[in-house]
Amino acid sequence: MKNFTVNQRITAGFYILDLKGELDAHTASQLEDALKNLINKNQNNIIVNCENLEYIASAGLGVFMAYIEDVRSMGGDIKLTNMNDKVYNVFDLLGFPALYDILEDEKDAVSKFSENNG
């Protein structure tokens, strides 16, 4: 099993979670903790950078589904960026592009948030 990490940073006033490695049943709790932490701080405009995410299993997708309603009920959203084709295909297969903004990069996500708030 490969390692998985979630690093948090702030860019242009937005909280960004950088995912690295394999997100599966063994590692999903790390993403869950990171999202809970942001929600508890009333941070509801979240960008998830998937550039270094090598693999996602259904447990990882379940974390996104579990928290999107909480974030949206607070007036925010979760935007996903920088996905490789393999990871995108998993999201696409399960219909996530209809539920989430999946964008090319962080700059696009920041722009999308600005459009929605402006």
ABEGO torsion letter per residue (X at the ends): XBBBBBBBBBBGGBBBBBBBEBBBAAAAAAAAAAAAAAAAAGBABBBBBAAABABBBAAAAAAAAAAAAAAAAAGBBBBBBGBBAAAAAAAAAAGAAAABBBBABAAAAAAAAAAAAX
